[in-house]
Amino acid sequence: MKIVIIEDEAYAARRLENLVSVYNPEFKIVAKLESVHDSIDWFTKNQQPDLIFLDIHLEDDLSLAIFRKVTVTCPIIFTTATDQLAVKAFSTKGIDFLHKPIVQVELNQLLDKITKRGSSLNQTIDAVFFEDLINQK
């Protein structure tokens, strides 16, 4: 499985990469991206991965801004440390997410779901919908 990690905190990205490796050492992290700008650039030049781990808040914008510029159709697992509103929105819409700090057991459950049954999110994301929810604080 080819995976992209979009996370602006280097420690969190490395930790997630290690957790994924524990789950399955054959999974390959094909890119670790830190910003919306870098992500848009990567997606315009590369094939879609099999899975994306996507932090909500990146250094240059909300990560959801990526979807205004590129179409992403692979499964996405959103990650967030503090955004309770986003977590509530994701829960009600059946969107996969992990609350930081990510723990192995929860990661394993989502990766099992994706590898065995497919993700609940295998469609284009409506970025405006989620940005509206996040900005309603």
N, C-alpha and C positions, 0 to 999 in steps of 0.2 A: 504494500500500500504506500502510495506517495502522499506525503503530508506537507502542508505549508503551515507554519506558525507565524501569526501576525501579532506581535507583542512588543511594546516599546521598553519594557523592563528586561534588561539582559539576563538577570538572575532568574526571573520567572520563565523566560523562554528556555534557558538551559535546563531548568528544573522540569519543565513540561517535556522537553526532549528526552530527558533521562527516564521520566515516568513512562513515556511511550515505549522506550527501549526495553524497559522491564516487562511491559505488557507483551511486546513482540519485537525481538531484536532484528527481525527482517523488515520491519516497517522503516521506510526511509524518509527523513526530513529533507525535502528538496529545496526548501527556502525558509529562512527566518527573516521576517521583514519587520521594520520598526515604525513605519509611518504609512499614512494614506497614500502619499505621493509615491513612495517606494513600492507599495502594493499595486497601485494602478499600473506603474511601469512594468512590474514583474508579470502581471496578468495579461498585459497587451503583448508581451514577448514570449510567453511560455504557454504550454498546454495546461489545461485544468488539472489540478491534483485530484486525488481520490477523496481527500478530506482537508478541511481547513479548521484550525483553532484560531479564533478571532477575538482579541481583546476589544472591548467596547470603546474605551478611551485610549487614543493614541496620542503621540506627542504633537501632532499637527491638526488633529480634528477627531470627531467621532469616526470610528472605523466604518460606520454605515455609509459614510460619504463615498466609499469605494464603489458602491453599487450604482452610484449616479454615472460613473464613467465606464464601468466594465460589467458584463453579465457573468455572474458566477452561478453555476448550476450544480456543483458538487455539494455533498453534505457539509454543513458548517456546525461547529460546536462553539458557541459564544462563551467567552470567559469574562468574569467581572469580579471585582473585589468589593465594591461598595454600592453599586447601583441597584437598590432594592426595587425600584419601579421597573427597571428593565427585567429583573428576575421575575417579577409578577407578570409582566407582559409575555415573557417567553413561556412561563408555565401555563398561562391560559391559552396560548396559541400552539402548545405542543412542540415548541422549538427547543432543540438541545442546547443546554448551557451547563457550565461548571462554575461554581462559586469559588473564588480564590481565598485562601491558598488551596490549590487543587490537591486532592488526596488520591492515592492509588486506587482504592476501592471504587470510588465514584467514576474515575477515569476508565477503569476496567469495565464497569457496567455500560458506559456509553460506547466504548469501543466494541464490546460484545454486541450491542444493539446494532451498530453500524456494520460490522463485519458479518454478522449472521442474518440479520433481517433487513438491513438498509435503514438509513436515517429517516426520521420523520420530516426532515427538511431536505428535500432533494428538488428544490425549485428556486426560482429567482426570488430574491429578497426584496420586499417593499421598504426601501430605506426611509422614505418619508414617514411612513406609519410609525416605525420605531423611533425615529428622531423626535416626532411629535410626542410620543409617550415619555421619552427620556427628558425632554425639555419642559414637561408639565410640573416640575418640582416647585 
